[in-house]
């Protein structure tokens, strides 16, 4: 099976240009790690640690939710996060809070590692728009990386989106990547309820690739691979029922979506406030507005070179919309956006050296300025002091 990366033109860069891009890559990683260097703020970590302890000590995946409550409670509500809770308990038991903070760094850095890996494959490693977009994502990471099982969802979402772009490249391990989807969903459904949005991305993949098959064969998967994709998506749908609670958990999530009383109750929680109604968070409109511009530039260039397909269009539209609904959902668009740019950014190329120089210098300066603003803003107006997404 031919790897489509062989068809990508390779742009030649001077040593100075490469040095500038390497500085951008270092800036992106160091800025991310700098904003993660904060104490543990989220009080939810304590009950997750207790649940993890109860699960291991009592040899059960369905802990009693009433034993730690000071008020009357019951086990009627299902909260399935046992895998993440056990991970946190074991990390705390054997390495204290250092282990918890290390997991924070690992989950957030996973996104940048997937960007780096995909950019190398797509010859966009030295494309400055890749690393400007990565730095832009830090605006959202500063608000979203909290120490509880939900943070693992950042890494799992990045891995699911990255896995799709591995499939798109038709490499020799394509069947492995196709059937990695059900495994990732299986892990996620036992880690945190945000797995539903990973399933939504896979729905975008299924719908988008079906549209490719019907209307845009040029950029569609081979028909045999498409059938394997459909089977993998069906297996992923089946994986959501493999929890200690089985069908009851999924039924509860569906019913909650239509529970007006619950919607009213959570409306008073900041995490479920409308994204742009949160005061003193310039990161949110800055990320949203700039991302739309970057997507427009990359997708138009990709469309002109007949490299674009329906999956990135459908997925970015959906997750951009979800970004605007609740503050708690803002991190989900980040990997969809960033990995789309790393993949389709290969369409932006300049044959004239003067244009290429201007392109690199412009985005390099923008990246360094953005990094400086993020660090200044986080030092003087820490996001976690102003926004509680618990």
CORFEN-V110144 format. One record per residue. N is the residue number from 0. RES is the residue in three letters. PSI is psi in whole degrees, 0 to 359 (999 if undefined). D_CENTER is the distance of its C-alpha to the mean C-alpha in Angstrom with 1 decimal. Layout:
N/RES/PSI/D_CENTER ; N/RES/PSI/D_CENTER
This chain:
0/UNK/130/29.2 ; 1/UNK/134/28.6 ; 2/UNK/125/25.5 ; 3/UNK/348/24.8 ; 4/UNK/339/23.9 ; 5/UNK/339/27.7 ; 6/UNK/353/28.1 ; 7/UNK/129/26.0 ; 8/UNK/143/28.4 ; 9/UNK/121/28.1 ; 10/UNK/134/28.7 ; 11/UNK/133/31.0 ; 12/UNK/147/30.2 ; 13/UNK/167/32.8 ; 14/UNK/323/32.5 ; 15/UNK/317/32.1 ; 16/UNK/317/29.2 ; 17/UNK/321/27.5 ; 18/UNK/320/28.2 ; 19/UNK/315/26.7 ; 20/UNK/319/23.4 ; 21/UNK/321/23.4 ; 22/UNK/323/24.0 ; 23/UNK/318/20.9 ; 24/UNK/314/18.8 ; 25/UNK/320/20.5 ; 26/UNK/317/20.1 ; 27/UNK/310/16.3 ; 28/UNK/314/16.1 ; 29/UNK/325/18.9 ; 30/UNK/317/17.7 ; 31/UNK/311/14.5 ; 32/UNK/328/16.7 ; 33/UNK/317/19.3 ; 34/UNK/345/17.4 ; 35/UNK/350/16.3 ; 36/UNK/75/20.1 ; 37/UNK/161/21.0 ; 38/UNK/172/22.7 ; 39/UNK/116/21.3 ; 40/UNK/326/21.5 ; 41/UNK/118/20.2 ; 42/UNK/345/23.3 ; 43/UNK/339/21.5 ; 44/UNK/330/21.3 ; 45/UNK/316/25.0 ; 46/UNK/332/25.1 ; 47/UNK/320/22.2 ; 48/UNK/319/24.4 ; 49/UNK/319/27.4 ; 50/UNK/317/25.9 ; 51/UNK/319/24.9 ; 52/UNK/316/28.4 ; 53/UNK/321/30.0 ; 54/UNK/315/28.1 ; 55/UNK/319/29.4 ; 56/UNK/326/32.9 ; 57/UNK/0/33.6 ; 58/UNK/50/32.1 ; 59/UNK/146/30.3 ; 60/UNK/0/26.8 ; 61/UNK/80/27.9 ; 62/UNK/157/29.0 ; 63/UNK/115/31.4 ; 64/UNK/352/29.6 ; 65/UNK/343/33.0 ; 66/UNK/340/34.1 ; 67/UNK/12/32.3 ; 68/UNK/139/33.0 ; 69/UNK/350/35.8 ; 70/UNK/162/36.2 ; 71/UNK/133/37.0 ; 72/UNK/172/34.0 ; 73/UNK/176/33.5 ; 74/UNK/18/31.2 ; 75/UNK/327/30.9 ; 76/UNK/131/27.3 ; 77/UNK/128/24.9 ; 78/UNK/105/22.0 ; 79/UNK/98/20.4 ; 80/UNK/27/18.5 ; 81/UNK/322/21.1 ; 82/UNK/313/19.1 ; 83/UNK/321/17.0 ; 84/UNK/320/20.3 ; 85/UNK/318/22.3 ; 86/UNK/313/19.9 ; 87/UNK/318/20.3 ; 88/UNK/315/24.0 ; 89/UNK/320/24.7 ; 90/UNK/316/22.9 ; 91/UNK/323/25.0 ; 92/UNK/318/28.1 ; 93/UNK/343/28.2 ; 94/UNK/7/26.7 ; 95/UNK/209/26.8 ; 96/UNK/343/24.3 ; 97/UNK/321/23.7 ; 98/UNK/321/21.8 ; 99/UNK/317/19.6 ; 100/UNK/323/18.9 ; 101/UNK/321/18.3 ; 102/UNK/323/15.6 ; 103/UNK/312/13.9 ; 104/UNK/318/14.2 ; 105/UNK/313/13.2 ; 106/UNK/318/9.8 ; 107/UNK/321/9.0 ; 108/UNK/337/10.9 ; 109/UNK/320/9.2 ; 110/UNK/313/6.7 ; 111/UNK/327/10.1 ; 112/UNK/320/11.9 ; 113/UNK/323/10.2 ; 114/UNK/314/10.9 ; 115/UNK/316/14.3 ; 116/UNK/313/15.1 ; 117/UNK/322/14.3 ; 118/UNK/323/16.2 ; 119/UNK/320/19.1 ; 120/UNK/324/19.4 ; 121/UNK/9/19.4 ; 122/UNK/33/21.7 ; 123/UNK/13/19.4 ; 124/UNK/322/19.4 ; 125/UNK/19/22.2 ; 126/UNK/117/21.0 ; 127/UNK/336/20.7 ; 128/UNK/334/18.4 ; 129/UNK/314/15.6 ; 130/UNK/337/15.9 ; 131/UNK/317/16.7 ; 132/UNK/320/13.4 ; 133/UNK/316/11.7 ; 134/UNK/323/14.1 ; 135/UNK/324/13.4 ; 136/UNK/336/9.8 ; 137/UNK/334/11.8 ; 138/UNK/322/13.4 ; 139/UNK/324/10.6 ; 140/UNK/327/9.8 ; 141/UNK/337/13.6 ; 142/UNK/338/13.5 ; 143/UNK/340/10.7 ; 144/UNK/99/11.3 ; 145/UNK/150/14.1 ; 146/UNK/86/16.1 ; 147/UNK/169/15.9 ; 148/UNK/334/14.4 ; 149/UNK/331/11.6 ; 150/UNK/332/10.1 ; 151/UNK/335/9.9 ; 152/UNK/331/7.4 ; 153/UNK/315/4.7 ; 154/UNK/318/6.3 ; 155/UNK/323/7.0 ; 156/UNK/318/4.2 ; 157/UNK/318/4.1 ; 158/UNK/323/7.7 ; 159/UNK/316/8.3 ; 160/UNK/315/7.5 ; 161/UNK/319/9.4 ; 162/UNK/324/11.9 ; 163/UNK/317/12.8 ; 164/UNK/337/13.6 ; 165/UNK/319/15.6 ; 166/UNK/318/17.5 ; 167/UNK/334/18.2 ; 168/UNK/357/20.0 ; 169/UNK/45/22.5 ; 170/UNK/179/22.9 ; 171/UNK/346/25.3 ; 172/UNK/27/22.7 ; 173/UNK/322/21.5 ; 174/UNK/324/22.8 ; 175/UNK/314/21.0 ; 176/UNK/322/17.6 ; 177/UNK/314/18.6 ; 178/UNK/8/19.6 ; 179/UNK/334/16.6 ; 180/UNK/308/14.8 ; 181/UNK/324/17.2 ; 182/UNK/317/17.0 ; 183/UNK/319/13.2 ; 184/UNK/321/13.8 ; 185/UNK/316/17.0 ; 186/UNK/316/15.4 ; 187/UNK/319/12.7 ; 188/UNK/338/15.6 ; 189/UNK/5/17.6 ; 190/UNK/317/15.1 ; 191/UNK/152/14.0 ; 192/UNK/348/14.7 ; 193/UNK/355/11.2 ; 194/UNK/334/11.4 ; 195/UNK/330/13.1 ; 196/UNK/335/10.1 ; 197/UNK/321/9.1 ; 198/UNK/325/12.7 ; 199/UNK/322/12.6 ; 200/UNK/318/10.5 ; 201/UNK/327/13.1 ; 202/UNK/319/15.7 ; 203/UNK/320/14.7 ; 204/UNK/313/15.2 ; 205/UNK/313/18.5 ; 206/UNK/313/19.8 ; 207/UNK/317/18.9 ; 208/UNK/328/20.4 ; 209/UNK/320/23.4 ; 210/UNK/322/24.0 ; 211/UNK/315/23.9 ; 212/UNK/324/26.5 ; 213/UNK/321/28.6 ; 214/UNK/349/28.6 ; 215/UNK/62/27.0 ; 216/UNK/331/28.2 ; 217/UNK/322/28.1 ; 218/UNK/20/24.3 ; 219/UNK/159/24.0 ; 220/UNK/153/23.7 ; 221/UNK/147/27.1 ; 222/UNK/320/28.4 ; 223/UNK/318/28.6 ; 224/UNK/325/25.0 ; 225/UNK/319/24.1 ; 226/UNK/321/26.1 ; 227/UNK/321/24.3 ; 228/UNK/314/21.0 ; 229/UNK/320/22.5 ; 230/UNK/317/23.7 ; 231/UNK/322/20.4 ; 232/UNK/323/18.9 ; 233/UNK/319/22.0 ; 234/UNK/324/21.6 ; 235/UNK/320/18.0 ; 236/UNK/321/19.6 ; 237/UNK/330/22.3 ; 238/UNK/335/20.0 ; 239/UNK/345/19.0 ; 240/UNK/356/22.7 ; 241/UNK/76/22.9 ; 242/UNK/170/22.8 ; 243/UNK/344/25.8 ; 244/UNK/350/26.1 ; 245/UNK/225/25.9 ; 246/UNK/328/26.4 ; 247/UNK/323/27.1 ; 248/UNK/314/23.5 ; 249/UNK/320/22.3 ; 250/UNK/317/25.4 ; 251/UNK/316/24.8 ; 252/UNK/321/21.3 ; 253/UNK/314/22.9 ; 254/UNK/324/25.9 ; 255/UNK/331/23.9 ; 256/UNK/338/22.5 ; 257/UNK/9/26.1 ; 258/UNK/104/27.5 ; 259/UNK/325/28.8 ; 260/UNK/317/29.9 ; 261/UNK/318/26.5 ; 262/UNK/323/25.0 ; 263/UNK/320/27.8 ; 264/UNK/313/27.2 ; 265/UNK/346/23.6 ; 266/UNK/342/24.3 ; 267/UNK/359/25.9 ; 268/UNK/131/22.8 ; 269/UNK/325/21.0 ; 270/UNK/337/17.5 ; 271/UNK/19/18.6 ; 272/UNK/157/20.2 ; 273/UNK/137/19.6 ; 274/UNK/313/17.2 ; 275/UNK/10/19.9 ; 276/UNK/354/22.6 ; 277/UNK/126/21.5 ; 278/UNK/155/24.1 ; 279/UNK/35/23.8 ; 280/UNK/73/20.1 ; 281/UNK/344/20.5 ; 282/UNK/323/17.0 ; 283/UNK/304/15.8 ; 284/UNK/328/18.3 ; 285/UNK/315/18.2 ; 286/UNK/312/14.5 ; 287/UNK/310/15.0 ; 288/UNK/317/18.3 ; 289/UNK/322/17.6 ; 290/UNK/319/14.5 ; 291/UNK/319/16.9 ; 292/UNK/314/19.5 ; 293/UNK/315/17.5 ; 294/UNK/318/16.3 ; 295/UNK/314/20.0 ; 296/UNK/312/21.4 ; 297/UNK/316/19.4 ; 298/UNK/324/19.7 ; 299/UNK/316/23.4 ; 300/UNK/319/24.1 ; 301/UNK/322/22.4 ; 302/UNK/319/24.3 ; 303/UNK/328/27.5 ; 304/UNK/12/27.2 ; 305/UNK/41/26.4 ; 306/UNK/345/23.1 ; 307/UNK/153/20.9 ; 308/UNK/185/20.4 ; 309/UNK/333/19.4 ; 310/UNK/309/15.9 ; 311/UNK/329/14.1 ; 312/UNK/308/16.5 ; 313/UNK/314/16.0 ; 314/UNK/319/12.2 ; 315/UNK/323/12.0 ; 316/UNK/314/15.0 ; 317/UNK/311/13.7 ; 318/UNK/336/10.4 ; 319/UNK/321/12.4 ; 320/UNK/315/15.0 ; 321/UNK/326/12.9 ; 322/UNK/324/12.0 ; 323/UNK/348/15.8 ; 324/UNK/298/16.7 ; 325/UNK/144/15.7 ; 326/UNK/326/14.5 ; 327/UNK/342/12.7 ; 328/UNK/4/10.3 ; 329/UNK/328/9.5 ; 330/UNK/344/6.2 ; 331/UNK/329/5.0 ; 332/UNK/337/6.4 ; 333/UNK/305/5.2 ; 334/UNK/328/3.7 ; 335/UNK/315/6.4 ; 336/UNK/306/8.7 ; 337/UNK/319/8.7 ; 338/UNK/333/9.1 ; 339/UNK/318/11.5 ; 340/UNK/317/13.4 ; 341/UNK/327/13.7 ; 342/UNK/308/15.1 ; 343/UNK/353/17.3 ; 344/UNK/347/18.3 ; 345/UNK/344/21.0 ; 346/UNK/341/23.0 ; 347/UNK/106/23.7 ; 348/UNK/147/26.7 ; 349/UNK/129/29.9 ; 350/UNK/329/33.3 ; 351/UNK/129/35.1 ; 352/UNK/322/34.7 ; 353/UNK/320/35.3 ; 354/UNK/319/32.4 ; 355/UNK/319/30.1 ; 356/UNK/313/31.3 ; 357/UNK/319/30.7 ; 358/UNK/312/27.2 ; 359/UNK/314/26.2 ; 360/UNK/319/28.1 ; 361/UNK/310/26.7 ; 362/UNK/332/23.0 ; 363/UNK/313/23.9 ; 364/UNK/318/25.7 ; 365/UNK/320/23.0 ; 366/UNK/314/20.5 ; 367/UNK/320/23.1 ; 368/UNK/318/24.0 ; 369/UNK/317/20.5 ; 370/UNK/314/20.1 ; 371/UNK/319/23.5 ; 372/UNK/318/22.8 ; 373/UNK/313/19.6 ; 374/UNK/319/21.7 ; 375/UNK/315/24.7 ; 376/UNK/320/23.0 ; 377/UNK/328/21.4 ; 378/UNK/319/24.8 ; 379/UNK/332/26.8 ; 380/UNK/70/24.7 ; 381/UNK/129/22.2 ; 382/UNK/320/19.3 ; 383/UNK/346/19.6 ; 384/UNK/338/23.3 ; 385/UNK/336/22.8 ; 386/UNK/121/19.9 ; 387/UNK/108/19.7 ; 388/UNK/16/16.6 ; 389/UNK/999/18.3
